[in-house]
């Protein structure tokens, strides 16, 4: 997911006055996971106990160390998702790991789909940052996966592959197609269940050269003029000579009532530095029109990466009632920052939401930078319902690495202040040049006048520019969060996305107004309550940060992942409920005791966050980014997965 992970996973949180510690899972083998069921490809329950399903026999090469599973009694195959007619009546509203909010309708009779993006950081063109997919309604055909992909026909009936679609933006009238990003080997696939739909929505290609900060030097007249003055070797030599002669004057000379001998010496030091060959080379390069292209310093550069799909979860029933968001929650959050080499960041946290939309953090050990004093990771400003029925929060916190413009507002003001002093000095020198002519040395006075005026004017222009730039400086954090209050099996399940954004400035403004806050991702909140193993038991299917579809089978303190379509086993995990009074279950990997993580679940939905590479890591096209010969591996750890219950 451009779900983006910082360097570390927050492994310690505080909840109220108690502290939840990450317990390293005990290094013990999962007992008696004799088989991995043929994990169904259709989402969560209907509020009743899900029907049993008949697991398929594993292939000989995939059976694992225990051999082939024991045959189970054949159970009556009950529906795993609504009828085709009822699927067509539902609209699934939810969030994607890409930081998008969307609705999805599937006509299971006409085999067509309609997908509308309401919030999106994903540009419609790989070579730009805007417009994004927000406002686009995409339509296309759906197909069931190929025969043999699942264990039963019912599982296949509940799965829909979104074929390449086309649509138009309501705001820009730009046509958009997903044909270029469609990969038949790993297509966007939706698994429909009772009240929930999950899986993958159309992916994208991200590839943006960025905006060169070095063009600032080439396009700003104030900076250009200053550089041209400072690279004038003859003028610099004269300045050094003037400073030397001024230093020879008696320190009690009346001139030093207007400027200090220390200031004169400082100016001399600067001029001597500028005279050096290395400095002149730098000044020459700054005025070279090729400089911006030669030096890869850009704002918002995104190295090329292809995503076959983005993980998604949505609900056929949602609410815009603020009263339903009230409560104390535990959350798992996973973000990605494309402009920081697609780095990813994740955290586990605890927050309290009030019915007025205000968030308060219970986790003081936190990784994020937050403009709001609440300390919440999921929320910036107060949640407000919008006309579409979901919630918005401005100035969303960042949890990962992100772009920071190399010039801060403070540094601009400081530079302007220093220039002001130098300009004042040159003016004093210039104004007293005629007096020097009269009472001291005519040649010195003329030379003072010759250097003070051009240097003072050039630096004065630069001072005004920097002061102006500092006044219009804007904060780094300006992206927004969006929340869908899903309703499933009697539970309220908040799904929150962070929608990153980039606002590029014009060259004429020196790019100082360019803003990059493209960290995007997804979070899930679950109520703060004791986790009970029996409530989690069962089979689930969903998608993960490996950009793959994943099935999971939970039983007591053991669990196993598998590929839902090929049934090939993946990693096994252990579950530790000893510290689960808050609702957080600790996770360990028997085959890798150094890796640990957390799991939360509610209403037939589970989510997990593990601080290591799980299930083989990122796969497919998303496994690398960059262009030849600079191809880099994508970050696989930490791992985030989310899925819906589909059976016992």
Buried (B, 14 or more C-beta within 10 A) or exposed (E): BBBBBBEEBBBEBBBEEEEBEBBBBEEEEBEEBEBBBBBBBBBBBBEEEBBBBBBBBBEEEBBBEEEBBEEEEEEEBEBBBBEBEEBBEBBBBBBBBBBBBBBBBBBBEEBBBBBBBBBBBBBBBBEBBBBBBBBBBBBBBBEBBEEEBBBBEBBBBBBBBBBBBBBBBEEBEEEBBBEEBBBEEBBBBBBBBBBBBBBBBBBBBBBBBBBBBBBBBBBBEBBBBBBBBBBBEEBBEBBBBBBEBBEEBEEEEEBBEBBEBEBBEBBBEBBBEBBEEEBBEBBEBBBEEEBBEEEEBBBBBBBBBBBBBBBBBBBBBBBBEBEBBBBBBBBBBBBBBBBBBBBBBBBBBBBBBBEEBBBBBBBEEBBBEBBBEBBBBBBBBBBEBEEBBBBBBBBBBBBBBBBEBEBEBEEBBEBBEEBBBBBBBBBBBBEBBEEBBEEBBEEBBBBBBBBBBBBBBBBBBBBBBBBBBBEEBBEBBBBBBBBBBBBBBEBBBBBBBBBBBBBBBEBEBBBBBBBBBBBBBBBBBBBBBEBEBEBBBBBBBBBBBBBBBBBBBBBBBBBBBBBBBEBEBBBBBBBBBEBBBBBBBBBBBBEBEEBBBBBBBBBBBBBBBBBBBBBBBBBBBBBBBBEEEEEEEBBBBBBBBBBBBBBB
